[in-house]
Amino acid sequence: MHDTDHYAVIFDFIARIGLPIGLEALPGSTFLPGIMIRDGGLVVDPKQLKWPGDLLHEAGHLAVLPPALRALANDDLAEEFDVEHAGELEAMAWAYAALVELGLPAEVLIHEGGYNGKSRDLLQMYAFGVYPGLQGLCATGMTAAPGFSPEPLPVRYPQMLRWLRE
């Protein structure tokens, strides 16, 4: 596993915000090494986990789902739900906000092993303050940002009003 020092911080954060997360030996055929989504929570096999930042991204997928659907989430979410403001972009924006909250470097989340070879481009977008998925997080009341939320703003992204969609 890479970034073993970040793993515990990420694991504890996910548990603290109220997403179920547990440890279990997993088969080698999970959609991401060492991670499985089961019944609205994350199951982690630290021996197989390659990139701890992937935990934040998958937690983001769960966090942006409405609670009733979150509880039904299993395995690869891409094909299961078609919910407004609960897609890949919102999960990315959520995960980035979590990364900032934890004070971790962007490369923990947006690592060379992910995002279909587009990691460098994504890092540059975030460095310039371009946040795909931010509008959806604002629309669901999870955060606020100029142009997407009425003034005055109670917080400004990447700060979050709530970590789980209600």
VENBELLIN-V360031 format. One record per backbone hydrogen bond with DSSP energy under -0.5 kcal/mol. NH is the residue of the N-H (numbers start at 1). CO is the residue of the C=O. If there is no record, write none. Layout:
BEGIN
nh=NH co=CO
nh=NH co=CO
END
This chain:
BEGIN
nh=2 co=50
nh=6 co=3
nh=7 co=3
nh=8 co=4
nh=9 co=5
nh=10 co=6
nh=11 co=7
nh=12 co=8
nh=13 co=9
nh=14 co=10
nh=15 co=11
nh=16 co=12
nh=17 co=13
nh=18 co=15
nh=19 co=14
nh=22 co=42
nh=24 co=44
nh=30 co=27
nh=32 co=35
nh=35 co=32
nh=36 co=43
nh=38 co=36
nh=38 co=41
nh=40 co=73
nh=41 co=38
nh=42 co=20
nh=43 co=36
nh=44 co=22
nh=45 co=34
nh=46 co=44
nh=48 co=45
nh=49 co=45
nh=50 co=33
nh=52 co=2
nh=53 co=108
nh=54 co=51
nh=55 co=52
nh=56 co=52
nh=57 co=53
nh=58 co=54
nh=59 co=55
nh=60 co=56
nh=61 co=57
nh=62 co=58
nh=63 co=59
nh=64 co=60
nh=65 co=62
nh=69 co=66
nh=70 co=66
nh=71 co=67
nh=72 co=69
nh=73 co=69
nh=73 co=70
nh=75 co=37
nh=77 co=75
nh=79 co=76
nh=80 co=77
nh=81 co=77
nh=86 co=83
nh=91 co=87
nh=92 co=88
nh=93 co=89
nh=94 co=90
nh=95 co=91
nh=96 co=92
nh=97 co=93
nh=98 co=94
nh=99 co=95
nh=100 co=96
nh=101 co=97
nh=102 co=98
nh=103 co=99
nh=103 co=100
nh=104 co=99
nh=108 co=105
nh=109 co=105
nh=109 co=106
nh=110 co=106
nh=111 co=109
nh=114 co=111
nh=117 co=114
nh=118 co=115
nh=119 co=114
nh=122 co=118
nh=123 co=119
nh=124 co=120
nh=125 co=121
nh=126 co=122
nh=127 co=123
nh=128 co=124
nh=129 co=126
nh=130 co=125
nh=131 co=129
nh=132 co=130
nh=134 co=131
nh=137 co=133
nh=138 co=134
nh=139 co=135
nh=140 co=136
nh=141 co=138
nh=142 co=137
nh=143 co=137
nh=147 co=149
nh=148 co=145
nh=149 co=145
nh=157 co=144
nh=159 co=156
nh=161 co=142
nh=162 co=142
nh=165 co=63
END
